[in-house]
Amino acid sequence: MDTTSDAQTVAQPNWWSSALLPHRLLHKFLDQLDAGRRPYLKVNSKSVPELYDFLAREQDYLWALLQELDNKYHIVSIQRAKTNPYDQPYEGAKIYFMADQEPLVRRWLNRPAQTPYALIWAQELARLQHQFDDAGAALEHRHLQVKGMSAAQVVKAFASIPEQLQQPITLRALSARCFSGDSKFLDPHEQLIRELFPSLAGNLRARPVMLTVHLARSPKQLLFVENQDTFLTLAKADLATVTLVYSAGFRGSAPRVREPGQVEFAYLNAGRNTEYFTQAWFNRDTDTLPAYFWGDLDYAGMSILKALRQSFTGLTAWQPGYAPLLERLNKGLSHHQDSGVKNNQSVPELTGCHYTDTVLLPAIKQAQSFVDQEAVLITELTIEPKL
């Protein structure tokens, strides 16, 4: 079939010059093709916001235009999702671009074809394969993209890594030096770096976990605090027997957190006995300080507690902090678990802490609500009797 010839004979729809939505979506599909990806999108308020602008009242018209691209011109294929009677007909629909119509769409959009991303990637990788220990095999089918960089530039960035790995360097620093100053690009690709450069991987220096600590005068307990405001409030109160560690979410639960050289402590009151604290911290055989965790009364907080127990096996929920949170939950002074940024929290399995598994988690599940740690004032805490 001569698609180029067909592209010359099919005229644009009569609405073509005035309808912006089809233009935008078709450009998006061509962008995906040029990047070596399958051209496709799922209809939602983010991908096609025009269909959700109910003040404009053009949803039916715009949806009809997209259906015409399917039914009349066969440029796209629309697969509708199963919806309830109250959903819009396009809710969750999947729109696939028909690859054989690419010449026609490029003519309509006045957008000539470009060399596909994957082809340029392969060409550049072949040219620079001598830079990699594995001749670039680990990159052959991984067409990674960096915003603002071409395929050739990304491959060159990977090829420049050996020069930086001649001396110890963290993954963040390596990423920033090789990938246009982006220190986080390589975060999910450490194993890839080790596959590409096994002879130099020993110079990848683990990024130490940074923890903030407030030392007790007479330490008898170690308390991990999830949130900064609460940690600083407790530190200011200077609890006599409770050494505080600001865990900053999941930071304190890193598996290597009790390995010497893998963690750095920033002390709010370094004049106290830091040596006793570090000895207790790194001595995993005999935990001299009972460990506790206090954070938000939500699934994420319970997950942090569970993760911390991998390094501090006897760690449990801090009841003086959770008791007032539980009281607020039972009084309805809570927010629904689907509100705000918390609607994606996964429910943890049993944590191994008896109080958490038999009291806190069941209460959260029953109420389907959460309470954040900051809701509790320090005057509501009953530190004694001793836990």
Summary of the structure (lengths in Angstrom):
residues: 387
radius of gyration: 28.5
end to end distance: 79.3
largest distance: 86.6
contacts: 1091
relative contact order: 0.07
helix: 43%
strand: 12%
